[in-house]
């Protein structure tokens, strides 16, 4: 988590080996390039010409031509888009498109799934539903998920570990330990207020 321009996407791009960086980044104990086939990535923005008459199923088959119809249906179901295979890409909302992109990332059976602001175009209910899907992938499929988010409530509820950035490392650890009033002020300024709810 962190404000705009804090370095979140830059960190993800470094993990994916897309930009030069100092130091070492290891994925599954080895260099990033040896693990790329097992990394799924959903970008913050994905530009597509919505006038192209391509269905969701066709879009996924273009990315993974060898994927079976059953596997495509299963990936869409896992991403919460089980009935979308015959919908056109142009008819999807921003949040639905992000779920289809998540399904595309799942077709590779990733060990690591990176989501860059995957809920930026969804409402609160849609974001909660999406994070529940992510929690399912982590719990049932043992997929490690790194997600960038501005939604502190969702991070607090669903994340096991958190990294707070604001052009430098502000904190890391379990959300309940790391997210404090002081940390939030370093991230977002003095006007932010932290209210912990105990349920």
Buried (B, 14 or more C-beta within 10 A) or exposed (E): BBBEEBBBBBBBBBBBBEEEEEEEEEBEEEEBEEBBEBBBBBBBEEEEEEEEEBBBBBBBBEBBEEBEEEBBBBBBBBBBBEEBBEBBBEEBEEBBBBBBBBBBBBBBEBBBBBBBBBBBBBEEEBBBBBBEBBBEBBEEBEBBBBBBBBBBEBBBEBBEEBBBBBEEEBBEEEBEEBBBEEBBBBBBEEEEEEEEEEE
